[in-house]
């Protein structure tokens, strides 16, 4: 609505006082720059509601959320699930619809083990934030149907590829009944091969209400060839326990 008002105001000012065109053009340009910057900042709330932390009530209960993106991966995800089982931690997996369809049994296993499986688009297009409304709706809707068909449970949360989005996303999420969720911090474990550095980034100022981000899909490997997420999980979970934080899924925090 603000963008529409700025454009309408610019047009009205040009009609009433054509010599004001530099000011009208400047206002429109500034508005577009603001929207672009907001879309390039995954933790921004300028384009609509966005969970960068858990709700206040969940934080007050001492809860924290671990989110895992870009799977399921037939090699890495089972190892992640075993590590989570060993620690009793429940996580939120933001999965790509096409991979859910390709690895349906693994997707069902994620849910069977008590984790939440949410919408991360159908194909994880790198140019998702540049797409128009029909293409965005198709990416969200197809993933929504794929995940529901495979697991029997429709997603309630959505995360954009790389967290990048545009002003068209929020009304579409409302149409699908989805809540946008980003993160409090991440360790860049798709490119960072040092698990100690990834862990350091994740536990820095760790607090109740945090949403942490790791990846089972496109996971970087340590020098020994081990998925970074697999190396990070045990000490990360230990840090939860030492800080007396309770790891929950985003759905559990919502409830």
C-alpha positions as CSV (number, residue, x, y, z in Angstrom):
1,X,0.0,0.0,0.0
2,X,2.8,2.4,0.8
3,X,4.5,1.8,-2.6
4,X,1.2,2.3,-4.4
5,X,0.7,5.6,-2.4
6,X,4.1,6.8,-3.4
7,X,3.6,6.1,-7.0
8,X,0.1,7.7,-7.0
9,X,1.5,10.8,-5.2
10,X,4.3,11.1,-7.7
11,X,1.9,11.0,-10.6
12,X,-0.4,13.5,-9.0
13,X,2.5,15.9,-8.3
14,X,3.6,15.6,-11.9
15,X,0.2,16.5,-13.1
16,X,-0.2,19.4,-10.7
17,X,3.4,20.7,-11.0
18,X,5.4,19.2,-13.8
19,X,8.6,21.0,-12.7
20,X,8.6,18.9,-9.5
21,X,9.6,15.8,-11.6
22,X,13.1,15.4,-10.0
23,X,11.5,15.1,-6.5
24,X,8.8,12.7,-7.7
25,X,11.4,10.6,-9.5
26,X,13.6,10.6,-6.4
27,X,10.8,9.5,-4.1
28,X,9.9,6.5,-6.4
29,X,13.6,5.6,-6.8
30,X,14.1,5.7,-3.0
31,X,11.0,3.5,-2.5
32,X,12.3,0.9,-4.9
33,X,15.8,0.9,-3.4
34,X,14.2,0.3,0.0
35,X,12.2,-2.6,-1.2
36,X,15.2,-4.1,-3.0
37,X,17.3,-3.8,0.1
38,X,14.6,-5.4,2.3
39,X,14.4,-8.4,-0.1
40,X,18.1,-8.9,-0.1
41,X,18.2,-8.9,3.8
42,X,16.7,-12.3,4.8
43,X,16.0,-11.2,8.3
44,X,14.0,-8.1,7.3
45,X,10.4,-7.7,8.3
46,X,9.8,-4.7,5.9
47,X,8.1,-6.9,3.3
48,X,5.8,-8.7,5.8
49,X,5.8,-10.9,8.9
50,X,9.0,-12.9,9.2
51,X,10.1,-15.1,12.1
52,X,13.7,-14.2,12.9
53,X,13.2,-15.5,16.4
54,X,10.7,-17.6,18.2
55,X,7.6,-16.0,19.7
56,X,8.0,-14.3,23.0
57,X,6.1,-17.1,24.9
58,X,8.4,-19.8,23.4
59,X,11.5,-17.8,24.4
60,X,10.1,-17.4,27.9
61,X,9.9,-21.2,28.1
62,X,13.6,-21.4,27.2
63,X,13.0,-22.8,23.8
64,X,15.3,-22.7,20.8
65,X,14.9,-23.9,17.2
66,X,17.3,-25.8,14.9
67,X,16.3,-25.5,11.2
68,X,17.9,-27.6,8.5
69,X,17.6,-26.6,4.8
70,X,17.9,-27.9,1.2
71,X,17.2,-31.6,1.7
72,X,16.4,-34.3,1.8
73,X,19.8,-35.7,0.8
74,X,20.0,-39.5,0.6
75,X,23.5,-39.5,2.0
76,X,23.6,-36.7,4.5
77,X,20.0,-36.6,5.9
78,X,20.0,-40.2,7.4
79,X,23.2,-39.3,9.3
80,X,21.7,-36.1,10.5
81,X,18.6,-37.9,11.6
82,X,20.6,-40.5,13.5
83,X,22.6,-37.7,15.3
84,X,19.4,-36.0,16.2
85,X,17.9,-39.2,17.5
86,X,21.0,-39.8,19.7
87,X,20.5,-36.5,21.3
88,X,16.7,-36.4,21.5
89,X,16.6,-33.2,19.5
90,X,13.7,-32.3,17.2
91,X,14.4,-30.0,14.2
92,X,12.6,-28.2,11.5
93,X,13.6,-29.4,8.0
94,X,12.9,-26.9,5.2
95,X,12.8,-29.3,2.2
96,X,12.8,-28.8,-1.5
97,X,9.6,-30.3,-3.1
98,X,11.4,-32.0,-6.0
99,X,13.7,-33.7,-3.6
100,X,10.9,-34.8,-1.4
101,X,9.3,-36.4,-4.4
102,X,12.6,-38.0,-5.4
103,X,13.3,-39.3,-1.9
104,X,9.8,-39.9,-0.6
105,X,10.7,-42.6,1.9
106,X,13.4,-40.4,3.4
107,X,10.9,-37.5,3.7
108,X,8.4,-39.7,5.5
109,X,11.2,-40.8,7.8
110,X,11.9,-37.2,8.8
111,X,8.3,-36.8,9.9
112,X,8.2,-40.3,11.5
113,X,11.1,-39.4,13.7
114,X,9.3,-36.5,15.2
115,X,10.7,-33.6,13.1
116,X,8.7,-31.0,11.1
117,X,9.0,-30.8,7.4
118,X,8.3,-27.4,5.9
119,X,8.2,-25.6,2.5
120,X,11.4,-24.5,0.8
121,X,9.9,-24.2,-2.7
122,X,9.6,-26.9,-5.3
123,X,12.9,-26.4,-7.1
124,X,15.0,-23.9,-5.0
125,X,15.5,-21.5,-7.9
126,X,18.5,-19.1,-7.4
127,X,16.5,-16.4,-9.0
128,X,13.3,-16.9,-6.9
129,X,13.3,-13.3,-5.7
130,X,13.2,-12.1,-9.3
131,X,10.2,-14.1,-10.3
132,X,6.7,-12.9,-10.9
133,X,3.6,-13.7,-8.9
134,X,2.5,-16.7,-11.0
135,X,5.9,-18.3,-10.9
136,X,6.3,-17.7,-7.2
137,X,2.8,-19.1,-6.5
138,X,3.7,-22.2,-8.6
139,X,6.9,-22.8,-6.7
140,X,5.2,-22.5,-3.4
141,X,2.0,-24.4,-4.3
142,X,3.7,-27.3,-6.0
143,X,6.0,-27.8,-3.0
144,X,3.0,-27.5,-0.7
145,X,1.1,-30.3,-2.6
146,X,4.2,-32.5,-3.0
147,X,5.0,-32.4,0.7
148,X,1.4,-33.0,1.8
149,X,1.0,-35.9,-0.7
150,X,4.2,-37.6,0.4
151,X,4.0,-37.1,4.2
152,X,0.3,-36.6,4.7
153,X,1.0,-33.2,6.5
154,X,0.8,-29.8,4.9
155,X,3.6,-27.4,5.7
156,X,2.8,-24.4,7.9
157,X,6.1,-22.5,7.4
158,X,8.0,-21.3,4.4
159,X,11.6,-20.2,3.8
160,X,12.7,-18.6,0.6
161,X,15.8,-19.9,-1.2
162,X,18.8,-18.2,0.5
163,X,16.2,-16.1,2.3
164,X,15.8,-13.7,-0.7
165,X,12.4,-12.5,-1.7
166,X,10.4,-9.6,-3.2
167,X,7.2,-7.7,-2.2
168,X,5.1,-10.2,-4.1
169,X,5.8,-13.0,-1.7
170,X,3.8,-11.9,1.4
171,X,0.3,-11.9,-0.1
172,X,1.0,-15.3,-1.7
173,X,2.1,-16.8,1.6
174,X,-1.1,-15.5,3.2
175,X,-3.1,-17.2,0.4
176,X,-1.4,-20.5,1.2
177,X,-1.7,-20.1,5.0
178,X,2.1,-20.1,5.4
179,X,4.3,-18.2,7.9
180,X,7.7,-16.9,6.6
181,X,10.6,-17.9,8.8
182,X,14.2,-17.0,8.4
183,X,16.8,-17.3,11.2
184,X,18.7,-15.6,14.0
185,X,22.1,-16.8,12.9
186,X,23.7,-19.2,10.6
187,X,27.2,-20.8,10.1
188,X,27.3,-20.7,6.3
189,X,27.9,-24.4,6.3
190,X,27.3,-24.8,2.6
191,X,30.6,-23.0,1.9
192,X,32.5,-23.1,5.3
193,X,34.4,-26.3,5.6
194,X,35.6,-25.6,9.1
195,X,33.1,-27.1,11.6
196,X,34.7,-25.3,14.5
197,X,34.1,-21.9,12.8
198,X,30.5,-22.9,11.9
199,X,29.9,-23.9,15.5
200,X,31.4,-20.6,16.8
201,X,29.0,-18.6,14.6
202,X,26.0,-20.6,15.8
203,X,26.6,-20.4,19.5
204,X,27.8,-16.8,19.7
205,X,25.4,-15.1,22.1
206,X,23.2,-18.2,22.0
207,X,19.9,-17.4,23.8
208,X,16.3,-18.6,24.2
209,X,14.2,-17.8,21.2
210,X,17.0,-18.2,18.6
211,X,16.4,-19.9,15.3
212,X,19.6,-21.5,14.0
213,X,20.3,-22.6,10.4
214,X,22.3,-25.6,9.1
215,X,22.1,-27.6,5.8
216,X,21.7,-31.2,5.0
217,X,21.4,-30.4,1.3
218,X,24.4,-28.9,-0.4
219,X,26.4,-29.5,2.8
220,X,30.1,-28.5,2.7
221,X,32.6,-31.2,3.6
222,X,35.4,-31.1,6.1
223,X,38.9,-31.9,4.9
224,X,38.3,-35.5,5.9
225,X,35.2,-35.6,3.7
226,X,32.6,-35.5,6.5
227,X,29.5,-33.4,6.1
228,X,30.0,-30.2,8.2
229,X,26.6,-30.5,9.7
230,X,27.4,-34.0,11.0
231,X,30.5,-32.7,12.7
232,X,28.7,-29.6,14.1
233,X,25.6,-31.3,15.6
234,X,27.0,-33.1,18.7
235,X,28.8,-30.0,20.1
236,X,25.9,-27.8,19.1
237,X,23.4,-29.9,21.0
238,X,25.8,-30.0,24.0
239,X,25.7,-26.2,24.0
240,X,21.9,-26.3,24.2
241,X,22.1,-28.5,27.2
242,X,24.8,-26.4,29.0
243,X,22.7,-23.3,28.4
244,X,19.5,-25.1,29.6
245,X,17.8,-24.4,26.3
246,X,15.0,-26.7,25.0
247,X,15.2,-27.4,21.2
248,X,11.8,-27.5,19.6
249,X,10.3,-27.4,16.1
250,X,8.8,-24.2,14.8
251,X,5.4,-25.8,15.0
252,X,5.9,-26.6,18.6
253,X,7.0,-23.0,19.3
254,X,3.9,-21.8,17.5
255,X,1.6,-23.9,19.7
